[in-house]
Amino acid sequence: MPKVNVEGMYPPVKRLVAETMEQAQMQPDSAEAAGRLGMVLLAHRFPDVAEPCFERARRLNPNDERWHYYKGVICQRKKDFACAAEAFQRALGIKGDLFAAKVLLGESLFGMGDLSGSREWFESALKDRENAPRPRFGLAMVSLKEDKLEAARKDLESLVAAYPRYDEAKFTLGNLYRRQGEAAKAAALVAGYERSRSAEPTPAPFDDPLMREVNKLNVGPDAVRQRARRLASSGRLPAAIRLIEEGLREDPKQAPFHLDLVVLYGNAEMFDKAEASYQAALKTLPNDPTPHEAYGMMQLKRKDLPAAIAAFTKAIEAGPTLSSARFRLAQCLVKVGKKKEAEEQYRKVLESERHIQASVDLGLLLSAEGRHAEALPFLLAGQDQRVQDEAKLYHALGLAYEAAGKAELAQENLLRSKVIAAAQAHRADPALKSRSSARAGASARGRLR
């Protein structure tokens, strides 16, 4: 069994690795012990030492599909496609309904240049799950390699329609349109991508139960922070705080935990503790912009706009490329009436990245000043997207189209604004909700009679 140097690891990771390594060494003939050590190492991003664990587990129990599968995952990540294909084939030979193994085998064979084998496995995966995006994309890539352009186009168009933020599919389809001489279609697709693009490319959903089991073993700092974020977003703020506090007790030098607590304490209105966490973060990250940004978010929760502006300004001074702090600064400047400075900050955000909300906010700012023609392209970025102030967005779009002499579009957007505003008012008014529920109940009782 491989020996892993656990020194310097985050204490919970160190303990888990040491314990599973000891168990594997005490049970040299146990495939389960060797495999579990591999899973723990893979979960914490030590694939090179995880691989011999899975290899040992495969020798000790060649009839357990898990060890072949995990071996394949590691080989595929290293782009050793022949190794990956052999491992996935063995896994499927034991358990033929492993959807994820079929997809990954198809990708591995594609990497080896075996197009017919790749197509066979993608098609098999699609028989199991007709609407699964990843094998559908794989099939499109095989069709492109085989010059079956119409088949590829059909698959890619269905993917983009079902998953509008599946960036890889969009780019591939755009390139296919250009290849077929349809530059306008390619440009429209890219424009749609520009409007809907998130900061990170959006991967296709992929159901992989075996890798979920690996990920559950991750007790590292990043995993702790992700769990805390999920708790906080589901309304369990005290539990999120406890989780991060426990992480800090394990390792007080984990600066990201201090940053998280600045925001979490602020959201819980525990401002003294947030201040203490900010100071602790500054000690561990003296030249980093992120403590100032977190502190600015806390001051926003406190409704102290001057303090928030000062904090976001410090963040930008320490990290001029930190567009998230610049975006928050722009929003604060609007609220205190410094519209010219806010416009400048929004434009700088948009120079550095595609930011839908910044674009919409800038459009609203320009619209409020009567600069409708200038506002229009910025407002269009938010069309059919989830943005703040939807009613204001469509109202401003209506005014921009009206100023441009496009009466039909103006009317359409102004009406949409009114519908959204009415729906928002209905959701916000408990009395309206109550009356609506009562009418629905009376209607249902009438139908029963």
ZIZI-V987763 format. One record per residue. N is the residue number from 1. SS is DSSP state (hx for helix, st for strand, lp for the rest). Layout:
BEGIN
[[N	SS] [N	SS]]
END
This chain:
BEGIN
[[1	lp] [2	lp] [3	lp] [4	lp] [5	lp] [6	lp] [7	lp] [8	lp] [9	lp] [10	lp] [11	hx] [12	hx] [13	hx] [14	hx] [15	hx] [16	hx] [17	hx] [18	hx] [19	hx] [20	hx] [21	hx] [22	hx] [23	hx] [24	hx] [25	hx] [26	hx] [27	lp] [28	lp] [29	lp] [30	lp] [31	hx] [32	hx] [33	hx] [34	hx] [35	hx] [36	hx] [37	hx] [38	hx] [39	hx] [40	hx] [41	hx] [42	hx] [43	hx] [44	lp] [45	lp] [46	lp] [47	hx] [48	hx] [49	hx] [50	hx] [51	hx] [52	hx] [53	hx] [54	hx] [55	hx] [56	hx] [57	hx] [58	hx] [59	hx] [60	hx] [61	lp] [62	lp] [63	lp] [64	lp] [65	hx] [66	hx] [67	hx] [68	hx] [69	hx] [70	hx] [71	hx] [72	hx] [73	hx] [74	hx] [75	hx] [76	hx] [77	hx] [78	lp] [79	lp] [80	lp] [81	hx] [82	hx] [83	hx] [84	hx] [85	hx] [86	hx] [87	hx] [88	hx] [89	hx] [90	hx] [91	hx] [92	hx] [93	hx] [94	hx] [95	lp] [96	lp] [97	lp] [98	lp] [99	hx] [100	hx] [101	hx] [102	hx] [103	hx] [104	hx] [105	hx] [106	hx] [107	hx] [108	hx] [109	hx] [110	hx] [111	hx] [112	hx] [113	lp] [114	lp] [115	hx] [116	hx] [117	hx] [118	hx] [119	hx] [120	hx] [121	hx] [122	hx] [123	hx] [124	hx] [125	hx] [126	hx] [127	hx] [128	hx] [129	lp] [130	lp] [131	lp] [132	lp] [133	hx] [134	hx] [135	hx] [136	hx] [137	hx] [138	hx] [139	hx] [140	hx] [141	hx] [142	hx] [143	hx] [144	hx] [145	hx] [146	lp] [147	lp] [148	lp] [149	hx] [150	hx] [151	hx] [152	hx] [153	hx] [154	hx] [155	hx] [156	hx] [157	hx] [158	hx] [159	hx] [160	hx] [161	hx] [162	hx] [163	lp] [164	lp] [165	lp] [166	st] [167	hx] [168	hx] [169	hx] [170	hx] [171	hx] [172	hx] [173	hx] [174	hx] [175	hx] [176	hx] [177	hx] [178	hx] [179	hx] [180	lp] [181	lp] [182	lp] [183	hx] [184	hx] [185	hx] [186	hx] [187	hx] [188	hx] [189	hx] [190	hx] [191	hx] [192	hx] [193	hx] [194	hx] [195	hx] [196	hx] [197	lp] [198	lp] [199	lp] [200	lp] [201	lp] [202	st] [203	lp] [204	lp] [205	lp] [206	lp] [207	lp] [208	lp] [209	hx] [210	hx] [211	hx] [212	hx] [213	hx] [214	hx] [215	hx] [216	lp] [217	lp] [218	lp] [219	lp] [220	lp] [221	hx] [222	hx] [223	hx] [224	hx] [225	hx] [226	hx] [227	hx] [228	hx] [229	hx] [230	hx] [231	hx] [232	hx] [233	hx] [234	lp] [235	lp] [236	lp] [237	hx] [238	hx] [239	hx] [240	hx] [241	hx] [242	hx] [243	hx] [244	hx] [245	hx] [246	hx] [247	hx] [248	hx] [249	hx] [250	hx] [251	lp] [252	lp] [253	lp] [254	lp] [255	hx] [256	hx] [257	hx] [258	hx] [259	hx] [260	hx] [261	hx] [262	hx] [263	hx] [264	hx] [265	hx] [266	hx] [267	hx] [268	lp] [269	lp] [270	lp] [271	hx] [272	hx] [273	hx] [274	hx] [275	hx] [276	hx] [277	hx] [278	hx] [279	hx] [280	hx] [281	hx] [282	hx] [283	hx] [284	hx] [285	lp] [286	lp] [287	lp] [288	lp] [289	lp] [290	hx] [291	hx] [292	hx] [293	hx] [294	hx] [295	hx] [296	hx] [297	hx] [298	hx] [299	hx] [300	hx] [301	hx] [302	lp] [303	lp] [304	lp] [305	hx] [306	hx] [307	hx] [308	hx] [309	hx] [310	hx] [311	hx] [312	hx] [313	hx] [314	hx] [315	hx] [316	hx] [317	hx] [318	hx] [319	lp] [320	lp] [321	lp] [322	lp] [323	hx] [324	hx] [325	hx] [326	hx] [327	hx] [328	hx] [329	hx] [330	hx] [331	hx] [332	hx] [333	hx] [334	hx] [335	hx] [336	lp] [337	lp] [338	lp] [339	hx] [340	hx] [341	hx] [342	hx] [343	hx] [344	hx] [345	hx] [346	hx] [347	hx] [348	hx] [349	hx] [350	hx] [351	hx] [352	hx] [353	lp] [354	lp] [355	lp] [356	hx] [357	hx] [358	hx] [359	hx] [360	hx] [361	hx] [362	hx] [363	hx] [364	hx] [365	hx] [366	hx] [367	hx] [368	hx] [369	lp] [370	lp] [371	lp] [372	hx] [373	hx] [374	hx] [375	hx] [376	hx] [377	hx] [378	hx] [379	hx] [380	hx] [381	lp] [382	lp] [383	lp] [384	lp] [385	lp] [386	lp] [387	lp] [388	lp] [389	lp] [390	hx] [391	hx] [392	hx] [393	hx] [394	hx] [395	hx] [396	hx] [397	hx] [398	hx] [399	hx] [400	hx] [401	hx] [402	hx] [403	hx] [404	lp] [405	lp] [406	lp] [407	hx] [408	hx] [409	hx] [410	hx] [411	hx] [412	hx] [413	hx] [414	hx] [415	hx] [416	hx] [417	hx] [418	hx] [419	hx] [420	hx] [421	hx] [422	hx] [423	hx] [424	hx] [425	hx] [426	hx] [427	hx] [428	hx] [429	lp] [430	hx] [431	hx] [432	hx] [433	hx] [434	hx] [435	hx] [436	hx] [437	hx] [438	hx] [439	hx] [440	hx] [441	hx] [442	hx] [443	hx] [444	hx] [445	hx] [446	hx] [447	hx] [448	hx] [449	lp]]
END
